[in-house]
Amino acid sequence: MSRHLRKRSFRLAGHRTSVALEPAFWAALEAAASRRGRSLAALVAELDAARMDPDLPLASALRVFALEDAAERG
């Protein structure tokens, strides 16, 4: 399993930003987006907009979401 970070770019609130995560987190986020019937970009934008703490890095928020989503599914 590759542990190197993979960077992806998104347009969030009109600004281009890049996020670096481990491949396993990208796979979990893609699966979560698919289950919800939306694109990965749409899910990332939704999670970015929902962050309560603006100082929380987006990468951290995405990792937490992926873990919580996996825990909810058992």
PDB file of N, CA, C and O in Angstrom, chain B, residues numbered from 101:
ATOM      1  N   MET B 101       0.845  -1.186   0.000  1.00  0.00           N
ATOM      2  CA  MET B 101       0.000   0.000   0.000  1.00  0.00           C
ATOM      3  C   MET B 101       0.889   1.247   0.000  1.00  0.00           C
ATOM      4  O   MET B 101       1.817   1.362   0.801  1.00  0.00           O
ATOM      5  N   SER B 102       0.595   2.156  -0.891  1.00  0.00           N
ATOM      6  CA  SER B 102       1.361   3.392  -0.984  1.00  0.00           C
ATOM      7  C   SER B 102       0.950   4.349   0.124  1.00  0.00           C
ATOM      8  O   SER B 102      -0.237   4.589   0.347  1.00  0.00           O
ATOM      9  N   ARG B 103       1.936   4.886   0.807  1.00  0.00           N
ATOM     10  CA  ARG B 103       1.658   5.822   1.896  1.00  0.00           C
ATOM     11  C   ARG B 103       2.016   7.259   1.502  1.00  0.00           C
ATOM     12  O   ARG B 103       1.910   8.180   2.313  1.00  0.00           O
ATOM     13  N   HIS B 104       2.434   7.433   0.269  1.00  0.00           N
ATOM     14  CA  HIS B 104       2.800   8.772  -0.179  1.00  0.00           C
ATOM     15  C   HIS B 104       1.546   9.610  -0.376  1.00  0.00           C
ATOM     16  O   HIS B 104       0.504   9.113  -0.804  1.00  0.00           O
ATOM     17  N   LEU B 105       1.670  10.871  -0.059  1.00  0.00           N
ATOM     18  CA  LEU B 105       0.541  11.775  -0.239  1.00  0.00           C
ATOM     19  C   LEU B 105       0.276  11.992  -1.719  1.00  0.00           C
ATOM     20  O   LEU B 105       1.202  12.089  -2.525  1.00  0.00           O
ATOM     21  N   ARG B 106      -0.994  12.065  -2.060  1.00  0.00           N
ATOM     22  CA  ARG B 106      -1.428  12.385  -3.424  1.00  0.00           C
ATOM     23  C   ARG B 106      -2.137  13.730  -3.367  1.00  0.00           C
ATOM     24  O   ARG B 106      -3.014  13.952  -2.533  1.00  0.00           O
ATOM     25  N   LYS B 107      -1.749  14.607  -4.251  1.00  0.00           N
ATOM     26  CA  LYS B 107      -2.322  15.951  -4.262  1.00  0.00           C
ATOM     27  C   LYS B 107      -3.405  16.038  -5.327  1.00  0.00           C
ATOM     28  O   LYS B 107      -3.240  15.555  -6.447  1.00  0.00           O
ATOM     29  N   ARG B 108      -4.516  16.664  -4.953  1.00  0.00           N
ATOM     30  CA  ARG B 108      -5.600  16.937  -5.905  1.00  0.00           C
ATOM     31  C   ARG B 108      -5.999  18.399  -5.758  1.00  0.00           C
ATOM     32  O   ARG B 108      -5.914  18.975  -4.673  1.00  0.00           O
ATOM     33  N   SER B 109      -6.431  18.981  -6.855  1.00  0.00           N
ATOM     34  CA  SER B 109      -6.823  20.393  -6.856  1.00  0.00           C
ATOM     35  C   SER B 109      -8.322  20.520  -7.026  1.00  0.00           C
ATOM     36  O   SER B 109      -8.956  19.745  -7.741  1.00  0.00           O
ATOM     37  N   PHE B 110      -8.876  21.523  -6.347  1.00  0.00           N
ATOM     38  CA  PHE B 110     -10.309  21.800  -6.387  1.00  0.00           C
ATOM     39  C   PHE B 110     -10.521  23.304  -6.454  1.00  0.00           C
ATOM     40  O   PHE B 110      -9.662  24.088  -6.050  1.00  0.00           O
ATOM     41  N   ARG B 111     -11.675  23.688  -6.970  1.00  0.00           N
ATOM     42  CA  ARG B 111     -12.090  25.090  -6.926  1.00  0.00           C
ATOM     43  C   ARG B 111     -13.134  25.192  -5.823  1.00  0.00           C
ATOM     44  O   ARG B 111     -14.232  24.648  -5.939  1.00  0.00           O
ATOM     45  N   LEU B 112     -12.776  25.898  -4.750  1.00  0.00           N
ATOM     46  CA  LEU B 112     -13.650  26.032  -3.589  1.00  0.00           C
ATOM     47  C   LEU B 112     -13.933  27.504  -3.344  1.00  0.00           C
ATOM     48  O   LEU B 112     -13.012  28.302  -3.171  1.00  0.00           O
ATOM     49  N   ALA B 113     -15.194  27.854  -3.330  1.00  0.00           N
ATOM     50  CA  ALA B 113     -15.612  29.242  -3.112  1.00  0.00           C
ATOM     51  C   ALA B 113     -14.880  30.192  -4.065  1.00  0.00           C
ATOM     52  O   ALA B 113     -14.477  31.289  -3.678  1.00  0.00           O
ATOM     53  N   GLY B 114     -14.717  29.753  -5.307  1.00  0.00           N
ATOM     54  CA  GLY B 114     -14.105  30.599  -6.318  1.00  0.00           C
ATOM     55  C   GLY B 114     -12.588  30.620  -6.319  1.00  0.00           C
ATOM     56  O   GLY B 114     -11.982  31.317  -7.133  1.00  0.00           O
ATOM     57  N   HIS B 115     -11.965  29.871  -5.423  1.00  0.00           N
ATOM     58  CA  HIS B 115     -10.505  29.839  -5.343  1.00  0.00           C
ATOM     59  C   HIS B 115     -10.001  28.426  -5.593  1.00  0.00           C
ATOM     60  O   HIS B 115     -10.608  27.450  -5.151  1.00  0.00           O
ATOM     61  N   ARG B 116      -8.892  28.327  -6.300  1.00  0.00           N
ATOM     62  CA  ARG B 116      -8.286  27.019  -6.555  1.00  0.00           C
ATOM     63  C   ARG B 116      -7.422  26.655  -5.353  1.00  0.00           C
ATOM     64  O   ARG B 116      -6.628  27.468  -4.878  1.00  0.00           O
ATOM     65  N   THR B 117      -7.582  25.440  -4.870  1.00  0.00           N
ATOM     66  CA  THR B 117      -6.782  24.969  -3.744  1.00  0.00           C
ATOM     67  C   THR B 117      -6.390  23.519  -3.969  1.00  0.00           C
ATOM     68  O   THR B 117      -7.086  22.775  -4.661  1.00  0.00           O
ATOM     69  N   SER B 118      -5.289  23.132  -3.388  1.00  0.00           N
ATOM     70  CA  SER B 118      -4.816  21.755  -3.491  1.00  0.00           C
ATOM     71  C   SER B 118      -4.844  21.109  -2.119  1.00  0.00           C
ATOM     72  O   SER B 118      -4.592  21.755  -1.102  1.00  0.00           O
ATOM     73  N   VAL B 119      -5.155  19.821  -2.113  1.00  0.00           N
ATOM     74  CA  VAL B 119      -5.202  19.052  -0.875  1.00  0.00           C
ATOM     75  C   VAL B 119      -4.364  17.801  -1.087  1.00  0.00           C
ATOM     76  O   VAL B 119      -4.486  17.133  -2.113  1.00  0.00           O
ATOM     77  N   ALA B 120      -3.516  17.485  -0.122  1.00  0.00           N
ATOM     78  CA  ALA B 120      -2.685  16.286  -0.185  1.00  0.00           C
ATOM     79  C   ALA B 120      -3.147  15.300   0.883  1.00  0.00           C
ATOM     80  O   ALA B 120      -3.171  15.623   2.070  1.00  0.00           O
ATOM     81  N   LEU B 121      -3.513  14.098   0.449  1.00  0.00           N
ATOM     82  CA  LEU B 121      -3.947  13.029   1.350  1.00  0.00           C
ATOM     83  C   LEU B 121      -3.335  11.709   0.901  1.00  0.00           C
ATOM     84  O   LEU B 121      -2.876  11.575  -0.234  1.00  0.00           O
ATOM     85  N   GLU B 122      -3.337  10.748   1.801  1.00  0.00           N
ATOM     86  CA  GLU B 122      -2.917   9.398   1.474  1.00  0.00           C
ATOM     87  C   GLU B 122      -3.952   8.773   0.538  1.00  0.00           C
ATOM     88  O   GLU B 122      -5.136   9.098   0.625  1.00  0.00           O
ATOM     89  N   PRO B 123      -3.519   7.877  -0.356  1.00  0.00           N
ATOM     90  CA  PRO B 123      -4.449   7.250  -1.307  1.00  0.00           C
ATOM     91  C   PRO B 123      -5.655   6.583  -0.642  1.00  0.00           C
ATOM     92  O   PRO B 123      -6.752   6.610  -1.201  1.00  0.00           O
ATOM     93  N   ALA B 124      -5.477   5.994   0.520  1.00  0.00           N
ATOM     94  CA  ALA B 124      -6.602   5.335   1.197  1.00  0.00           C
ATOM     95  C   ALA B 124      -7.690   6.337   1.565  1.00  0.00           C
ATOM     96  O   ALA B 124      -8.875   6.009   1.502  1.00  0.00           O
ATOM     97  N   PHE B 125      -7.309   7.548   1.946  1.00  0.00           N
ATOM     98  CA  PHE B 125      -8.314   8.566   2.264  1.00  0.00           C
ATOM     99  C   PHE B 125      -9.024   9.039   1.001  1.00  0.00           C
ATOM    100  O   PHE B 125     -10.236   9.255   1.016  1.00  0.00           O
ATOM    101  N   TRP B 126      -8.272   9.203  -0.104  1.00  0.00           N
ATOM    102  CA  TRP B 126      -8.933   9.581  -1.359  1.00  0.00           C
ATOM    103  C   TRP B 126      -9.937   8.515  -1.773  1.00  0.00           C
ATOM    104  O   TRP B 126     -11.039   8.838  -2.217  1.00  0.00           O
ATOM    105  N   ALA B 127      -9.569   7.257  -1.634  1.00  0.00           N
ATOM    106  CA  ALA B 127     -10.482   6.166  -1.999  1.00  0.00           C
ATOM    107  C   ALA B 127     -11.731   6.193  -1.129  1.00  0.00           C
ATOM    108  O   ALA B 127     -12.839   5.999  -1.628  1.00  0.00           O
ATOM    109  N   ALA B 128     -11.559   6.432   0.164  1.00  0.00           N
ATOM    110  CA  ALA B 128     -12.707   6.492   1.076  1.00  0.00           C
ATOM    111  C   ALA B 128     -13.612   7.672   0.734  1.00  0.00           C
ATOM    112  O   ALA B 128     -14.836   7.549   0.778  1.00  0.00           O
ATOM    113  N   LEU B 129     -13.023   8.804   0.398  1.00  0.00           N
ATOM    114  CA  LEU B 129     -13.818   9.980   0.038  1.00  0.00           C
ATOM    115  C   LEU B 129     -14.550   9.769  -1.284  1.00  0.00           C
ATOM    116  O   LEU B 129     -15.708  10.164  -1.423  1.00  0.00           O
ATOM    117  N   GLU B 130     -13.887   9.153  -2.248  1.00  0.00           N
ATOM    118  CA  GLU B 130     -14.547   8.865  -3.530  1.00  0.00           C
ATOM    119  C   GLU B 130     -15.729   7.927  -3.326  1.00  0.00           C
ATOM    120  O   GLU B 130     -16.782   8.115  -3.936  1.00  0.00           O
ATOM    121  N   ALA B 131     -15.564   6.917  -2.474  1.00  0.00           N
ATOM    122  CA  ALA B 131     -16.656   5.983  -2.195  1.00  0.00           C
ATOM    123  C   ALA B 131     -17.804   6.693  -1.489  1.00  0.00           C
ATOM    124  O   ALA B 131     -18.970   6.452  -1.803  1.00  0.00           O
ATOM    125  N   ALA B 132     -17.484   7.566  -0.540  1.00  0.00           N
ATOM    126  CA  ALA B 132     -18.522   8.310   0.176  1.00  0.00           C
ATOM    127  C   ALA B 132     -19.282   9.221  -0.784  1.00  0.00           C
ATOM    128  O   ALA B 132     -20.506   9.320  -0.707  1.00  0.00           O
ATOM    129  N   ALA B 133     -18.568   9.882  -1.680  1.00  0.00           N
ATOM    130  CA  ALA B 133     -19.218  10.750  -2.665  1.00  0.00           C
ATOM    131  C   ALA B 133     -20.133   9.933  -3.563  1.00  0.00           C
ATOM    132  O   ALA B 133     -21.259  10.343  -3.842  1.00  0.00           O
ATOM    133  N   SER B 134     -19.662   8.794  -4.010  1.00  0.00           N
ATOM    134  CA  SER B 134     -20.458   7.925  -4.883  1.00  0.00           C
ATOM    135  C   SER B 134     -21.734   7.459  -4.188  1.00  0.00           C
ATOM    136  O   SER B 134     -22.811   7.463  -4.785  1.00  0.00           O
ATOM    137  N   ARG B 135     -21.607   7.059  -2.933  1.00  0.00           N
ATOM    138  CA  ARG B 135     -22.795   6.617  -2.182  1.00  0.00           C
ATOM    139  C   ARG B 135     -23.821   7.733  -2.042  1.00  0.00           C
ATOM    140  O   ARG B 135     -25.020   7.472  -1.940  1.00  0.00           O
ATOM    141  N   ARG B 136     -23.355   8.966  -2.037  1.00  0.00           N
ATOM    142  CA  ARG B 136     -24.244  10.124  -1.889  1.00  0.00           C
ATOM    143  C   ARG B 136     -24.707  10.674  -3.238  1.00  0.00           C
ATOM    144  O   ARG B 136     -25.474  11.635  -3.289  1.00  0.00           O
ATOM    145  N   GLY B 137     -24.244  10.069  -4.318  1.00  0.00           N
ATOM    146  CA  GLY B 137     -24.655  10.502  -5.645  1.00  0.00           C
ATOM    147  C   GLY B 137     -24.074  11.830  -6.074  1.00  0.00           C
ATOM    148  O   GLY B 137     -24.706  12.569  -6.829  1.00  0.00           O
ATOM    149  N   ARG B 138     -22.878  12.145  -5.604  1.00  0.00           N
ATOM    150  CA  ARG B 138     -22.247  13.403  -6.004  1.00  0.00           C
ATOM    151  C   ARG B 138     -20.791  13.156  -6.378  1.00  0.00           C
ATOM    152  O   ARG B 138     -20.229  12.096  -6.104  1.00  0.00           O
ATOM    153  N   SER B 139     -20.216  14.132  -6.991  1.00  0.00           N
ATOM    154  CA  SER B 139     -18.812  14.025  -7.380  1.00  0.00           C
ATOM    155  C   SER B 139     -17.920  14.252  -6.161  1.00  0.00           C
ATOM    156  O   SER B 139     -18.356  14.784  -5.140  1.00  0.00           O
ATOM    157  N   LEU B 140     -16.671  13.838  -6.291  1.00  0.00           N
ATOM    158  CA  LEU B 140     -15.710  14.094  -5.220  1.00  0.00           C
ATOM    159  C   LEU B 140     -15.567  15.596  -5.002  1.00  0.00           C
ATOM    160  O   LEU B 140     -15.511  16.055  -3.861  1.00  0.00           O
ATOM    161  N   ALA B 141     -15.509  16.356  -6.080  1.00  0.00           N
ATOM    162  CA  ALA B 141     -15.374  17.813  -5.959  1.00  0.00           C
ATOM    163  C   ALA B 141     -16.548  18.420  -5.204  1.00  0.00           C
ATOM    164  O   ALA B 141     -16.363  19.318  -4.383  1.00  0.00           O
ATOM    165  N   ALA B 142     -17.754  17.936  -5.477  1.00  0.00           N
ATOM    166  CA  ALA B 142     -18.933  18.456  -4.781  1.00  0.00           C
ATOM    167  C   ALA B 142     -18.887  18.105  -3.297  1.00  0.00           C
ATOM    168  O   ALA B 142     -19.232  18.932  -2.453  1.00  0.00           O
ATOM    169  N   LEU B 143     -18.463  16.884  -2.976  1.00  0.00           N
ATOM    170  CA  LEU B 143     -18.361  16.488  -1.569  1.00  0.00           C
ATOM    171  C   LEU B 143     -17.311  17.330  -0.849  1.00  0.00           C
ATOM    172  O   LEU B 143     -17.549  17.789   0.268  1.00  0.00           O
ATOM    173  N   VAL B 144     -16.167  17.535  -1.469  1.00  0.00           N
ATOM    174  CA  VAL B 144     -15.110  18.342  -0.856  1.00  0.00           C
ATOM    175  C   VAL B 144     -15.600  19.775  -0.643  1.00  0.00           C
ATOM    176  O   VAL B 144     -15.341  20.363   0.407  1.00  0.00           O
ATOM    177  N   ALA B 145     -16.296  20.335  -1.615  1.00  0.00           N
ATOM    178  CA  ALA B 145     -16.826  21.697  -1.472  1.00  0.00           C
ATOM    179  C   ALA B 145     -17.831  21.771  -0.328  1.00  0.00           C
ATOM    180  O   ALA B 145     -17.839  22.734   0.438  1.00  0.00           O
ATOM    181  N   GLU B 146     -18.676  20.751  -0.216  1.00  0.00           N
ATOM    182  CA  GLU B 146     -19.666  20.714   0.865  1.00  0.00           C
ATOM    183  C   GLU B 146     -18.975  20.639   2.230  1.00  0.00           C
ATOM    184  O   GLU B 146     -19.355  21.350   3.160  1.00  0.00           O
ATOM    185  N   LEU B 147     -17.978  19.790   2.344  1.00  0.00           N
ATOM    186  CA  LEU B 147     -17.260  19.652   3.612  1.00  0.00           C
ATOM    187  C   LEU B 147     -16.473  20.917   3.939  1.00  0.00           C
ATOM    188  O   LEU B 147     -16.378  21.305   5.104  1.00  0.00           O
ATOM    189  N   ASP B 148     -15.912  21.555   2.927  1.00  0.00           N
ATOM    190  CA  ASP B 148     -15.192  22.806   3.140  1.00  0.00           C
ATOM    191  C   ASP B 148     -16.137  23.878   3.676  1.00  0.00           C
ATOM    192  O   ASP B 148     -15.800  24.589   4.622  1.00  0.00           O
ATOM    193  N   ALA B 149     -17.306  23.991   3.080  1.00  0.00           N
ATOM    194  CA  ALA B 149     -18.274  25.008   3.503  1.00  0.00           C
ATOM    195  C   ALA B 149     -18.820  24.730   4.899  1.00  0.00           C
ATOM    196  O   ALA B 149     -19.212  25.656   5.608  1.00  0.00           O
ATOM    197  N   ALA B 150     -18.846  23.463   5.296  1.00  0.00           N
ATOM    198  CA  ALA B 150     -19.426  23.082   6.589  1.00  0.00           C
ATOM    199  C   ALA B 150     -18.425  23.144   7.742  1.00  0.00           C
ATOM    200  O   ALA B 150     -18.809  22.952   8.896  1.00  0.00           O
ATOM    201  N   ARG B 151     -17.155  23.408   7.455  1.00  0.00           N
ATOM    202  CA  ARG B 151     -16.157  23.452   8.542  1.00  0.00           C
ATOM    203  C   ARG B 151     -16.522  24.527   9.543  1.00  0.00           C
ATOM    204  O   ARG B 151     -16.696  25.691   9.181  1.00  0.00           O
ATOM    205  N   MET B 152     -16.638  24.136  10.803  1.00  0.00           N
ATOM    206  CA  MET B 152     -16.971  25.089  11.862  1.00  0.00           C
ATOM    207  C   MET B 152     -15.750  25.900  12.297  1.00  0.00           C
ATOM    208  O   MET B 152     -15.871  27.060  12.692  1.00  0.00           O
ATOM    209  N   ASP B 153     -14.595  25.287  12.220  1.00  0.00           N
ATOM    210  CA  ASP B 153     -13.359  25.936  12.642  1.00  0.00           C
ATOM    211  C   ASP B 153     -12.538  26.282  11.402  1.00  0.00           C
ATOM    212  O   ASP B 153     -11.951  25.392  10.788  1.00  0.00           O
ATOM    213  N   PRO B 154     -12.487  27.553  11.028  1.00  0.00           N
ATOM    214  CA  PRO B 154     -11.748  27.930   9.819  1.00  0.00           C
ATOM    215  C   PRO B 154     -10.247  27.668   9.937  1.00  0.00           C
ATOM    216  O   PRO B 154      -9.546  27.643   8.926  1.00  0.00           O
ATOM    217  N   ASP B 155      -9.749  27.472  11.155  1.00  0.00           N
ATOM    218  CA  ASP B 155      -8.329  27.174  11.342  1.00  0.00           C
ATOM    219  C   ASP B 155      -8.020  25.693  11.157  1.00  0.00           C
ATOM    220  O   ASP B 155      -6.853  25.311  11.069  1.00  0.00           O
ATOM    221  N   LEU B 156      -9.060  24.851  11.096  1.00  0.00           N
ATOM    222  CA  LEU B 156      -8.863  23.423  10.858  1.00  0.00           C
ATOM    223  C   LEU B 156      -8.501  23.231   9.389  1.00  0.00           C
ATOM    224  O   LEU B 156      -9.281  23.600   8.511  1.00  0.00           O
ATOM    225  N   PRO B 157      -7.342  22.666   9.112  1.00  0.00           N
ATOM    226  CA  PRO B 157      -6.963  22.460   7.706  1.00  0.00           C
ATOM    227  C   PRO B 157      -7.976  21.571   6.984  1.00  0.00           C
ATOM    228  O   PRO B 157      -8.529  20.640   7.567  1.00  0.00           O
ATOM    229  N   LEU B 158      -8.206  21.870   5.722  1.00  0.00           N
ATOM    230  CA  LEU B 158      -9.154  21.092   4.934  1.00  0.00           C
ATOM    231  C   LEU B 158      -8.744  19.625   4.893  1.00  0.00           C
ATOM    232  O   LEU B 158      -9.600  18.745   4.988  1.00  0.00           O
ATOM    233  N   ALA B 159      -7.460  19.347   4.754  1.00  0.00           N
ATOM    234  CA  ALA B 159      -7.004  17.951   4.719  1.00  0.00           C
ATOM    235  C   ALA B 159      -7.414  17.219   5.995  1.00  0.00           C
ATOM    236  O   ALA B 159      -7.846  16.067   5.936  1.00  0.00           O
ATOM    237  N   SER B 160      -7.283  17.868   7.131  1.00  0.00           N
ATOM    238  CA  SER B 160      -7.687  17.246   8.399  1.00  0.00           C
ATOM    239  C   SER B 160      -9.187  17.015   8.434  1.00  0.00           C
ATOM    240  O   SER B 160      -9.644  15.961   8.876  1.00  0.00           O
ATOM    241  N   ALA B 161      -9.957  17.992   7.974  1.00  0.00           N
ATOM    242  CA  ALA B 161     -11.417  17.844   7.951  1.00  0.00           C
ATOM    243  C   ALA B 161     -11.827  16.677   7.055  1.00  0.00           C
ATOM    244  O   ALA B 161     -12.755  15.938   7.385  1.00  0.00           O
ATOM    245  N   LEU B 162     -11.147  16.511   5.931  1.00  0.00           N
ATOM    246  CA  LEU B 162     -11.468  15.406   5.025  1.00  0.00           C
ATOM    247  C   LEU B 162     -11.114  14.061   5.646  1.00  0.00           C
ATOM    248  O   LEU B 162     -11.861  13.093   5.499  1.00  0.00           O
ATOM    249  N   ARG B 163      -9.982  13.993   6.336  1.00  0.00           N
ATOM    250  CA  ARG B 163      -9.609  12.738   7.001  1.00  0.00           C
ATOM    251  C   ARG B 163     -10.617  12.376   8.090  1.00  0.00           C
ATOM    252  O   ARG B 163     -11.032  11.222   8.199  1.00  0.00           O
ATOM    253  N   VAL B 164     -11.005  13.355   8.887  1.00  0.00           N
ATOM    254  CA  VAL B 164     -11.981  13.105   9.954  1.00  0.00           C
ATOM    255  C   VAL B 164     -13.303  12.638   9.355  1.00  0.00           C
ATOM    256  O   VAL B 164     -13.907  11.689   9.855  1.00  0.00           O
ATOM    257  N   PHE B 165     -13.755  13.293   8.293  1.00  0.00           N
ATOM    258  CA  PHE B 165     -14.995  12.871   7.643  1.00  0.00           C
ATOM    259  C   PHE B 165     -14.891  11.428   7.170  1.00  0.00           C
ATOM    260  O   PHE B 165     -15.809  10.637   7.388  1.00  0.00           O
ATOM    261  N   ALA B 166     -13.785  11.079   6.526  1.00  0.00           N
ATOM    262  CA  ALA B 166     -13.615   9.716   6.008  1.00  0.00           C
ATOM    263  C   ALA B 166     -13.665   8.695   7.136  1.00  0.00           C
ATOM    264  O   ALA B 166     -14.280   7.639   6.990  1.00  0.00           O
ATOM    265  N   LEU B 167     -13.024   8.999   8.257  1.00  0.00           N
ATOM    266  CA  LEU B 167     -13.040   8.080   9.398  1.00  0.00           C
ATOM    267  C   LEU B 167     -14.434   7.974  10.007  1.00  0.00           C
ATOM    268  O   LEU B 167     -14.889   6.875  10.327  1.00  0.00           O
ATOM    269  N   GLU B 168     -15.114   9.106  10.170  1.00  0.00           N
ATOM    270  CA  GLU B 168     -16.469   9.082  10.732  1.00  0.00           C
ATOM    271  C   GLU B 168     -17.432   8.343   9.808  1.00  0.00           C
ATOM    272  O   GLU B 168     -18.298   7.602  10.274  1.00  0.00           O
ATOM    273  N   ASP B 169     -17.284   8.541   8.509  1.00  0.00           N
ATOM    274  CA  ASP B 169     -18.138   7.856   7.542  1.00  0.00           C
ATOM    275  C   ASP B 169     -17.924   6.348   7.620  1.00  0.00           C
ATOM    276  O   ASP B 169     -18.885   5.579   7.584  1.00  0.00           O
ATOM    277  N   ALA B 170     -16.674   5.927   7.728  1.00  0.00           N
ATOM    278  CA  ALA B 170     -16.369   4.493   7.837  1.00  0.00           C
ATOM    279  C   ALA B 170     -16.925   3.920   9.136  1.00  0.00           C
ATOM    280  O   ALA B 170     -17.442   2.803   9.148  1.00  0.00           O
ATOM    281  N   ALA B 171     -16.826   4.673  10.226  1.00  0.00           N
ATOM    282  CA  ALA B 171     -17.336   4.195  11.518  1.00  0.00           C
ATOM    283  C   ALA B 171     -18.855   4.049  11.487  1.00  0.00           C
ATOM    284  O   ALA B 171     -19.400   3.107  12.063  1.00  0.00           O
ATOM    285  N   GLU B 172     -19.535   4.973  10.820  1.00  0.00           N
ATOM    286  CA  GLU B 172     -21.002   4.901  10.719  1.00  0.00           C
ATOM    287  C   GLU B 172     -21.449   3.672   9.939  1.00  0.00           C
ATOM    288  O   GLU B 172     -22.510   3.111  10.213  1.00  0.00           O
ATOM    289  N   ARG B 173     -20.648   3.256   8.973  1.00  0.00           N
ATOM    290  CA  ARG B 173     -21.010   2.103   8.155  1.00  0.00           C
ATOM    291  C   ARG B 173     -20.636   0.795   8.831  1.00  0.00           C
ATOM    292  O   ARG B 173     -21.031  -0.280   8.378  1.00  0.00           O
ATOM    293  N   GLY B 174     -19.868   0.889   9.924  1.00  0.00           N
ATOM    294  CA  GLY B 174     -19.518  -0.317  10.690  1.00  0.00           C
ATOM    295  C   GLY B 174     -18.297  -0.916  10.207  1.00  0.00           C
ATOM    296  O   GLY B 174     -17.859  -1.937  10.738  1.00  0.00           O
TER     297      GLY B 174
END
